Amino acid sequence: MRGYSVFERKTVFWDRKGVLLVDFMPSGTTINTDRHSEILKKLRRAIQNRRRGMLSKGVSILHDNARPHVAPTTVDLLQHFGWDIITHPPYSPDLAPNDYHLFTKLKENLAGMRFSNDDEVKDEVLRYLNDMAASWYDMGIQKLLQRLQKCIDRNGNYVEK
């Protein structure tokens, strides 16, 4: 048995109620504009299936300035969906909820575990994310609101924890 880290790239979309979509990419692959657009289409389907009525109420998506996020194809797709794009200053990982809230706890959970294949890793990640209470996800969104306000108060400057 050996440790697995094949799924180094996880894209996780969540709201205050919980996980909407988890997309795993094998190690060595990168997210380009076409791949990101595919993921966003999957996200739209996931929202239709998991959050009835959310699409008609309006969706806001937090995007940093990564190339696939700001590419004209992506921006056009999000405009077609009618979604609002929430941007944040470059080099501010402290405004990325996956970084400060979700992945830190996920890494703690996975620490020391051994997996014999990719599917075991995927299953454990999904189990962990789906087992978290809605209140935990809501707390992550509340932290985001506080961090965004702090960034606004500092005129967009980098926000320390």
N, C-alpha and C positions, 0 to 999 in steps of 0.2 A: 504494500500500500504506500502511496506517495502523496504528497501535498499537491493540490491542483490550483493553478491560478490562470487557467485558460481564458476564463471570462473576465479579463481585466477591464473591459469596457462594458459598462452597464449604463443604459439610459433609463432613468426612472422618472416618470411623471406622476405627481400626486397632488392632491388638494387637501383641504382640511378634514375630509372624511376618510381618506386613505389612498391606497395605490390605485392609479388608473391604468398604467401600462409600464411594464418592465421589458426592455429589449436588450438582449445579450448579443455581443459581437465577439467572435473568436479573437484571441490574441493576434496581434500583427495586422489587424485590419484597422482602417481609419474611417471616420465619419466624414463623408463628403456631402456636397449639396444634394445630390440625388438620393443618397441614403437617408439624409436628414428629412427630406421631403416624404420619403416612404414612411418613416417613423411618425411624422406628423399626421399622415393619413391614417395610420394605425391608431394614433391617439384619438383622432376624431371619431373613429368607429368605437373605440373603447368608451369614450364619453357618451356616445349614443346608447351603448349597451348598459353602462353602469350608472350613469347619472341622467336619467330621463329628464328632459326639460332644460338641462344646463346649457345646451347649445343655443336655445332660443332666448335664454336669459343673458347670455354673453359670457365669453371665455376670455380671460386674460392670461397670457403666458409670459413668464419671466425668461428673457433671453439676454445672454451676454453678447460680446462683440466677436465671438468666434466666427470664422468665415462662413461655415454652413448656416449660421443663424442670421447673418446680415446679407447673404447673397440675394440678388434680385428675385431669383426663383422662389426662395423661401418667403421673402417679404410678400411677393405676389400671391403665393398660396395662402398665407395667413390672412391677407386682405380678402381673398376669395372666400375663406371660411368666415370672415367677419370678426376675427379675433383681435383683441387689443394686445399690442406688444409692450410689455414693461421692460425697459432697458435699464441697465445699471452701469456705472462708470467702469472703464477698463481697469484691470488689475485689482479688482475688489472681490476676491473669493469669499470674503466674509458676508457677501450679499447673496451667495448661492446656497439655498436651503439644503440641497443635496450634500454639499460640502460640510456645512457647520452643524447640520441636524441629523440627516439620514445616514450618510456613509460612515460617520464616526462611530455610531452605535452598531451599525452592521459589521464594521471591522472588528469591534470589540467582541461581538457575538461569534464571528468566524475564527477568532484568534485561537490557535492551538488545534483546531479541527483538521482532520485528514480526510481526504476524499479520494476514491479510487477511479473516478471518471467525471467527465464534464457534467453529466446529468445530475450527479449527486450535489455538485456545487450549485447548479441552477435550482434544484429542488430546495436546498437549504436556504438560499437567498430568498426565494419566493415564499417559503414557509415563514421565515422571519418577518419579512415585510407585510405579509398578510395577517400575521398574528398580532401586530401592533394595533393598539386601540386607536379609535378615531381621535380621542383626546390628545394622543401623542402627536399625530399629524397636525391637529389644530394648533398645538403649542408651537410647532415649527413655523407655521404661517404667522402666528402672532410675533414670534421672534423676527421674522422677515419684516413685518410692518415697523417694528421698533428700530431695526437696523436701517431700513430705508429712510425713516424720519431722521435718524442721526446723520446719515449721509447728506440729506437735504439741508439740515441745520449747518453742516460744515461745507456747504457749497460744492458738494460732489467730491470732496476729498476722501481719500482712503479711510475706512472706518476700522479701527482696531476692535477686538472683542471687548 
